[in-house]
Amino acid sequence: MIKTTFAGAIALVFLIACSREKEGPKPVSGASITGTISAETIEKFSGKKALTHIEALTVFGPRPIGSEAYQLSLHYLETKLAQLGWKTKRQSFTGITPIGPQEFTNLLARYSPGSEPDWNSSTPFLLCSHLDTKLYAEFEFLGVNDSGSSTGVLVEIARVLSEKNEGAQNIELVFFDGEEAILKNINRKDGLYGSRYYASQLDKRRVKPQIGIVLDIVGDPKIPLLIGGDTHQKLKSHTQSAASKLSLQNWVKPHPMTIIDDHVPLMNRANLPVLHLIGNFSEATYWHQKGDTLDKITFGALENTGKLTLQVLHQLTK
């Protein structure tokens, strides 16, 4: 995964070519908002419950592409989401990688307890995380914060929204495969496999989403939660307002630069306004190391992330 840091611009050419900030006009056939997310719903988010999902995924072991642990993780998410009234769909495809063709599987979820959703249409909002962990042969990389934390937050948001169907019908959850590069860094041909494919398929939908939200590395209270530099200006303002409302303004910080992540194809390929929230990995000595373990995250940080995300959605739907 290439992510730019305060110290330098290691992906500057790639950023200029692929990640210019856009105002991202809403598609003509954008999905309409059909329900609100109340302020009371925000308080129901439980960091402890989000943590239980991360712990369960960690038991399976590393989740790189093609692994048994990834398949077990897909099944776990499908089972938990089904219990909450969410229908899931596997989006499988073949990607060309530096180690040859590989099979990838994104997982999509919609709240629809009574019937199968119309997957040829869209909800107004996409709420996304990546599920895979980076492939290492030399050590066991559990990826608890990158990407277990954001995945656990999404499942807990699914629970909260499904309790009274408060705005749940406005959300499509997306768990991307293949965010991590096979080699060291993301480039035009390596990394973001799942989000690139997903974004390409949005063209086939007769109704398009309005906004994408991407979470990554959100469970460590010791590192700031960054608002990516290419976040749409209105969404940046909403997020800063939400952080202030929740007294999180000292933790949630705007970042001056683009950070390459799964939001980039949504922004550039699907022309979506995006909100990118990511922990400042440059301050995490365990990032992409074997130390990315359960002791690095807390239920408090998970709860802050979940409530912040719900507060933004509340502001967007009220």
C-alpha positions in Angstrom: 0.0 0.0 0.0 1.5 3.4 -0.9 0.3 6.1 1.4 1.9 9.5 1.3 3.2 10.9 4.6 4.1 14.2 6.0 7.7 13.5 5.4 7.6 13.2 1.6 5.8 12.6 -1.6 6.9 9.1 -2.6 4.0 8.7 -5.0 3.8 12.2 -6.3 3.7 11.3 -10.0 1.1 8.7 -9.4 -0.9 11.1 -7.3 -0.9 13.9 -9.9 -1.9 11.5 -12.6 -4.6 9.6 -10.7 -5.7 11.5 -7.7 -6.5 15.1 -8.5 -9.1 16.6 -6.2 -12.4 16.8 -7.9 -15.6 18.5 -7.0 -17.3 15.3 -8.1 -20.8 16.5 -9.4 -23.6 14.3 -8.4 -24.6 11.9 -11.2 -27.8 12.8 -13.0 -29.4 9.5 -11.9 -28.2 9.7 -8.3 -30.0 7.6 -5.7 -32.4 9.6 -3.6 -32.3 9.6 0.2 -35.3 7.8 1.6 -34.8 7.9 5.4 -32.9 9.7 8.1 -30.3 8.6 10.6 -31.3 10.1 13.9 -29.0 11.6 16.6 -30.2 8.9 19.0 -28.9 6.2 16.6 -25.3 7.5 16.9 -25.1 6.8 20.6 -26.0 3.1 20.1 -22.7 2.4 18.4 -20.6 0.1 20.6 -16.9 0.0 20.3 -16.8 -3.2 22.3 -19.2 -5.0 19.9 -17.0 -3.8 16.9 -14.0 -5.2 18.7 -15.6 -8.7 18.9 -15.8 -8.8 15.1 -12.1 -7.9 14.8 -11.2 -10.5 17.3 -13.1 -13.1 15.4 -11.4 -12.2 12.1 -8.0 -12.3 13.8 -8.6 -15.9 14.9 -8.7 -16.9 11.2 -5.1 -15.6 10.7 -3.7 -13.4 7.9 -6.2 -12.6 5.1 -4.1 -12.1 1.9 -5.6 -12.8 -1.5 -6.4 -16.4 -2.2 -6.1 -17.5 1.5 -8.4 -19.8 3.4 -8.6 -17.1 6.1 -10.0 -14.7 3.6 -12.7 -17.2 2.6 -13.5 -17.8 6.3 -13.7 -14.0 6.8 -16.2 -13.7 4.0 -18.4 -16.4 5.5 -18.2 -14.8 8.9 -19.3 -11.4 7.5 -22.1 -13.0 5.5 -23.4 -14.8 8.5 -23.3 -11.8 10.9 -24.8 -9.4 8.4 -27.6 -11.9 7.5 -28.5 -12.1 11.2 -29.0 -8.3 11.1 -31.2 -8.3 8.0 -28.6 -7.4 5.5 -28.4 -9.3 2.2 -24.9 -9.9 0.8 -23.5 -10.4 -2.7 -20.0 -11.7 -3.6 -18.5 -9.8 -6.5 -15.8 -12.0 -7.8 -13.3 -11.3 -10.6 -9.9 -12.1 -11.9 -7.2 -9.6 -11.5 -3.8 -9.5 -13.2 -1.0 -9.2 -10.6 2.8 -9.4 -10.5 2.4 -13.0 -9.6 0.0 -13.8 -12.3 -3.8 -13.9 -12.6 -5.5 -14.1 -9.1 -9.1 -14.5 -8.1 -10.5 -11.6 -5.9 -13.9 -11.3 -4.1 -15.5 -8.1 -2.9 -18.4 -8.4 -0.6 -21.4 -6.1 -1.0 -24.3 -5.7 1.6 -27.6 -4.0 1.7 -30.3 -3.8 4.4 -33.2 -5.7 2.9 -34.7 -8.2 5.4 -37.8 -8.9 3.3 -36.5 -9.4 -0.2 -33.4 -9.4 -2.4 -32.1 -6.0 -3.2 -31.9 -4.5 -6.7 -28.1 -4.8 -7.3 -28.5 -3.0 -10.6 -29.5 0.2 -8.7 -27.6 2.0 -5.9 -28.1 3.5 -2.5 -27.2 7.1 -1.9 -24.1 6.3 0.2 -21.3 3.7 -0.1 -19.6 2.8 3.2 -16.4 1.0 2.5 -13.5 -0.9 4.1 -10.9 -3.3 2.7 -10.9 -6.9 4.1 -7.6 -8.2 2.9 -4.3 -8.1 4.6 -0.9 -7.5 3.0 0.8 -10.7 1.7 4.1 -11.5 3.5 6.0 -14.7 3.3 8.6 -13.9 6.0 6.2 -13.3 8.9 2.5 -13.5 10.0 0.8 -10.3 9.3 -2.6 -10.3 11.1 -3.6 -6.8 10.1 -5.7 -6.0 13.1 -5.7 -2.2 12.5 -5.1 -2.5 8.8 -7.8 -3.6 7.9 -9.6 -5.4 10.7 -10.5 -2.2 12.5 -12.5 -0.6 9.7 -14.2 -3.9 8.9 -15.4 -4.3 12.5 -16.7 -0.7 12.5 -18.8 -1.4 9.4 -20.4 -4.5 10.9 -21.3 -2.6 14.0 -22.7 0.3 12.0 -24.8 -2.4 10.2 -26.2 -3.5 13.6 -27.0 0.0 14.8 -28.8 1.0 11.6 -30.8 -2.2 11.3 -32.3 -1.9 14.8 -35.1 0.4 13.6 -34.1 0.7 10.0 -33.1 4.3 10.6 -31.6 5.2 7.2 -30.2 1.7 6.7 -31.8 1.6 3.2 -29.5 4.5 2.3 -26.3 2.5 2.7 -24.4 -0.1 0.7 -21.6 -1.7 2.7 -18.6 -2.7 0.6 -15.7 -4.8 1.8 -13.0 -4.7 -0.8 -10.5 -7.4 -1.6 -7.0 -6.7 -2.9 -6.5 -3.2 -1.6 -2.9 -4.2 -0.6 -0.3 -4.4 -3.3 1.4 -7.7 -3.9 4.8 -6.1 -4.1 5.9 -3.3 -1.8 3.9 -0.3 -3.0 0.7 0.4 -4.9 1.1 1.5 -8.5 -1.0 1.6 -11.6 -0.9 -2.2 -12.0 -0.6 -3.4 -8.4 -3.0 -2.7 -5.5 -6.6 -1.4 -5.2 -7.8 -4.4 -7.2 -11.2 -4.7 -5.6 -12.1 -1.0 -5.6 -10.9 -0.5 -9.1 -13.2 -3.4 -10.3 -16.1 -2.2 -8.1 -15.8 1.3 -9.5 -15.8 0.1 -13.0 -19.0 -1.9 -12.4 -20.9 1.1 -11.1 -21.3 2.3 -14.7 -23.6 -0.6 -15.3 -26.1 0.5 -12.6 -29.1 2.5 -13.8 -29.0 4.6 -10.6 -25.7 5.8 -9.2 -24.7 6.5 -5.6 -24.2 10.0 -4.4 -21.3 9.8 -2.0 -18.5 7.3 -1.0 -17.0 7.0 2.5 -13.8 4.9 2.9 -12.4 3.9 6.4 -9.0 2.4 7.0 -6.7 2.0 10.0 -9.2 3.5 12.5 -8.6 1.6 15.8 -5.5 3.2 17.3 -6.2 6.1 19.7 -2.5 7.1 19.8 -2.4 8.2 16.1 -4.6 10.9 14.6 -7.5 10.1 12.3 -6.8 11.9 9.1 -9.3 13.4 6.6 -7.6 12.7 3.3 -6.5 15.7 1.3 -8.7 14.8 -1.7 -11.8 14.5 0.4 -14.6 16.5 -1.2 -14.7 20.0 0.4 -18.3 19.7 1.6 -17.6 16.3 3.1 -14.5 17.6 4.8 -16.6 20.4 6.3 -19.3 17.9 7.4 -16.6 15.8 9.1 -15.0 18.6 10.9 -18.4 19.8 12.1 -19.2 16.2 13.2 -15.8 15.9 15.0 -16.5 19.1 16.9 -20.0 18.0 17.8 -18.5 14.8 19.3 -15.5 16.6 20.9 -13.1 14.7 18.7 -11.5 17.7 17.0 -8.2 17.0 18.7 -8.1 13.5 17.2 -9.6 14.1 13.7 -7.2 16.1 11.6 -7.3 17.3 8.0 -4.3 16.1 5.9 -2.8 18.3 3.2 -2.1 15.5 0.7 -3.8 12.7 -1.1 -3.3 9.3 0.6 -3.6 6.5 -1.9 -6.4 4.1 -0.8 -9.7 2.5 -2.0 -11.4 5.9 -2.4 -9.2 6.8 -5.4 -11.1 4.6 -8.0 -14.4 5.7 -6.6 -13.4 9.3 -7.0 -11.7 9.1 -10.4 -13.3 6.1 -12.1 -16.9 6.5 -10.7 -16.7 10.3 -10.3 -18.0 10.2 -6.7 -17.5 12.8 -4.0 -15.6 10.9 -1.3 -14.8 11.1 2.4 -11.5 9.3 3.2 -10.8 8.7 6.9 -7.5 6.9 7.7 -5.3 6.7 10.8 -1.9 8.4 10.4 0.1 5.2 9.7 3.3 7.3 9.5 3.1 7.5 13.3 2.4 3.8 13.7 5.7 1.9 14.0 3.8 -1.4 13.5 2.2 -0.4 10.2 2.7 -3.3 7.7 4.7 -5.1 10.4 4.0 -8.2 12.4 3.2 -6.0 15.4 -0.2 -5.0 13.9 -2.0 -7.0 16.6 -4.9 -6.7 18.9 -3.0 -4.7 21.6 -2.7 -1.8 19.1 -6.4 -1.0 19.0 -9.0 0.0 21.6 -12.8 -0.2 21.7 -12.8 3.6 22.5 -11.1 4.5 19.2 -13.4 2.1 17.3 -16.4 3.8 19.0 -15.2 7.3 18.2 -14.8 6.3 14.5 -18.2 4.7 14.4 -19.9 7.6 16.0 -18.1 10.1 13.8 -19.2 8.2 10.7 -22.8 8.0 11.9 -22.7 11.7 12.8 -21.6 12.6 9.2 -24.4 10.4 7.8 -26.9 12.0 10.2 -25.9 15.4 8.9 -26.2 14.2 5.3 -29.7 12.7 5.8 -31.4 15.2 8.1 
